[in-house]
Amino acid sequence: MTSKADPSDYDTFYQSNTGYIIPTITGTISCISSVVVIFIILRTMRNTAYHRIMFAMSLSDIISSTAIALTTIPMPSDVIYAYAGSSYGTTGTCVAQGLAYIVGSSLVMSANCILHIYYLCKLGFKMPEPMYRGRESSQYVSYYFSSQIL
């Protein structure tokens, strides 16, 4: 005779205090670091393609890092699993957190691809900044749409 196990009987790393604290700390550090990068970019007042790409990447990272740092807080308070962190949210806040994480991470990956293309043009093809600037707007359009596909 087999008995059906209760899902709350299983303790995993993700439900432990460590699984709650690590994403909170790393997400917060990542978010603060991205804010510092944006602050440095805005303070230098240099309008280069590199700075625009890094600004977009940092802004996207703030979105995904905030979702990571919130961990279980936006989860519905009536979940059946016993998580170490508290949850105060609803199904809507949980969906919003998941959407912020997915969209932010996709935008970071897309900005990273644009940064690779920038370095390929700059270092590999020795393309001057004004010539790259003419191709940059199409990359930002693909940056947005590719993140929606990912």
SULNORMO-V879888 format. One record per backbone hydrogen bond with DSSP energy under -0.5 kcal/mol. CO is the residue of the C=O (numbers start at 1). NH is the residue of the N-H. E is the energy in kcal/mol with one decimal. If there is no record, write none. Layout:
co->CO nh->NH e->E
co->CO nh->NH e->E
//
This chain:
co->6 nh->9 e->-2.2
co->7 nh->10 e->-1.0
co->9 nh->11 e->-0.6
co->10 nh->12 e->-0.6
co->12 nh->15 e->-0.8
co->12 nh->16 e->-0.5
co->13 nh->16 e->-1.1
co->13 nh->19 e->-0.7
co->15 nh->84 e->-0.8
co->16 nh->20 e->-0.8
co->17 nh->20 e->-0.5
co->17 nh->21 e->-2.8
co->18 nh->22 e->-2.2
co->20 nh->24 e->-1.1
co->21 nh->25 e->-2.6
co->22 nh->26 e->-2.7
co->23 nh->27 e->-2.3
co->24 nh->28 e->-1.7
co->25 nh->29 e->-2.6
co->26 nh->30 e->-2.3
co->27 nh->31 e->-2.2
co->28 nh->32 e->-2.6
co->29 nh->33 e->-2.5
co->30 nh->34 e->-2.2
co->31 nh->35 e->-2.0
co->32 nh->36 e->-2.2
co->33 nh->37 e->-2.2
co->34 nh->38 e->-2.3
co->35 nh->39 e->-2.6
co->36 nh->40 e->-2.5
co->37 nh->41 e->-2.5
co->38 nh->42 e->-2.7
co->39 nh->43 e->-2.0
co->40 nh->44 e->-2.0
co->41 nh->45 e->-1.0
co->41 nh->46 e->-0.6
co->45 nh->47 e->-0.5
co->46 nh->48 e->-0.8
co->48 nh->52 e->-2.0
co->49 nh->53 e->-2.5
co->50 nh->54 e->-2.6
co->51 nh->55 e->-2.2
co->52 nh->56 e->-2.2
co->53 nh->57 e->-2.5
co->54 nh->58 e->-2.5
co->55 nh->59 e->-2.5
co->56 nh->60 e->-2.1
co->57 nh->61 e->-2.2
co->58 nh->62 e->-2.0
co->59 nh->63 e->-1.3
co->60 nh->64 e->-2.0
co->61 nh->65 e->-3.0
co->62 nh->66 e->-2.0
co->63 nh->67 e->-1.5
co->64 nh->68 e->-2.0
co->65 nh->69 e->-2.8
co->66 nh->70 e->-1.6
co->68 nh->71 e->-1.2
co->70 nh->73 e->-2.6
co->72 nh->75 e->-1.2
co->73 nh->88 e->-2.6
co->73 nh->89 e->-1.0
co->75 nh->89 e->-1.7
co->76 nh->79 e->-1.0
co->81 nh->83 e->-1.1
co->89 nh->77 e->-1.4
co->90 nh->94 e->-1.8
co->91 nh->95 e->-2.3
co->92 nh->96 e->-2.4
co->93 nh->97 e->-2.1
co->94 nh->98 e->-2.2
co->95 nh->99 e->-2.6
co->96 nh->100 e->-2.5
co->97 nh->101 e->-2.3
co->98 nh->102 e->-2.5
co->99 nh->103 e->-2.9
co->100 nh->104 e->-2.3
co->101 nh->105 e->-2.4
co->102 nh->106 e->-2.3
co->103 nh->107 e->-2.5
co->104 nh->108 e->-2.0
co->105 nh->109 e->-2.3
co->106 nh->110 e->-2.3
co->107 nh->111 e->-2.6
co->108 nh->112 e->-2.2
co->109 nh->113 e->-1.9
co->110 nh->114 e->-2.1
co->111 nh->115 e->-2.2
co->112 nh->116 e->-2.0
co->113 nh->117 e->-2.3
co->114 nh->118 e->-2.6
co->115 nh->119 e->-2.4
co->116 nh->120 e->-2.3
co->117 nh->121 e->-2.6
co->118 nh->122 e->-3.0
co->119 nh->123 e->-2.9
co->119 nh->124 e->-1.0
co->120 nh->124 e->-0.8
co->120 nh->125 e->-1.7
co->121 nh->127 e->-2.9
co->128 nh->132 e->-1.9
co->129 nh->133 e->-2.4
co->130 nh->134 e->-0.9
co->132 nh->135 e->-1.4
co->132 nh->136 e->-0.9
co->133 nh->137 e->-0.6
co->135 nh->139 e->-1.0
co->136 nh->140 e->-1.7
co->137 nh->141 e->-1.6
co->138 nh->142 e->-2.0
co->139 nh->143 e->-2.1
co->140 nh->144 e->-1.8
co->141 nh->145 e->-2.3
co->142 nh->146 e->-2.7
co->143 nh->147 e->-1.1
co->144 nh->148 e->-1.1
co->145 nh->149 e->-1.4
co->146 nh->150 e->-2.4
//
